[in-house]
Amino acid sequence: MNFHQYYPVDVVNGEGTRCTLFVSGCEHQCRGCYNQSTWSPSSGEFFDQAMEDRIIADLNDTRIKRRGLSISGGDPLLPANLQSILKLVQRVKDECEAKDIWMWTGYTLDNLTEAQREVVGYVDVLVDGKFEKALADPSLPWRGSSNQVVHRLT
């Protein structure tokens, strides 16, 4: 898996201060997407063990309290990303006490594959659905268009 950007301190993508990872690869390619540079799975940098370790260390850093991890993209639930994302979310839940995980995906909760559902089983808040330019509303919290749904899973 590749990633496009990592913010060790972020206050925009989810509630509270967070770490945020933008992964590469999205098959939805929604018209009007603000993050088109993440569409290609080969764009960005390789997500290696050192990057995963850095995220875990940042989440556990007591100098800057973070509420959790946000994962967006691209699409973290793109089939090619699932193995790396599953490993990451498992580590967050195992090694980062009381941290929540937020995730954005163009897939819908009702139509996830078994492998995607396994990943979502570790997620606390899932924002699902493709961005629909005709339904865009900048006043909506945590989503870009009114068809997208914020699921509080835990």
Salt bridges, closest charged atoms under 4 A:
GLU15 OE1 - ARG67 NH2 3.46
GLU15 OE2 - ARG152 NH2 2.71
GLU52 OE2 - LYS87 NZ 3.39
GLU52 OE2 - ARG91 NH1 2.90
ASP53 OD1 - ARG91 NH1 2.63
ASP58 OD2 - ARG54 NE 3.71
ASP61 OD2 - ARG63 NH2 2.91
ASP61 OD2 - ARG66 NH1 3.95
ASP75 OD2 - HIS28 NE2 3.04
GLU95 OE2 - ARG91 NE 2.91
ASP100 OD1 - ARG18 NH2 2.69
ASP100 OD2 - ARG67 NE 3.41
ASP124 OD2 - LYS93 NZ 2.62
ASP128 OD2 - HIS151 NE2 3.11
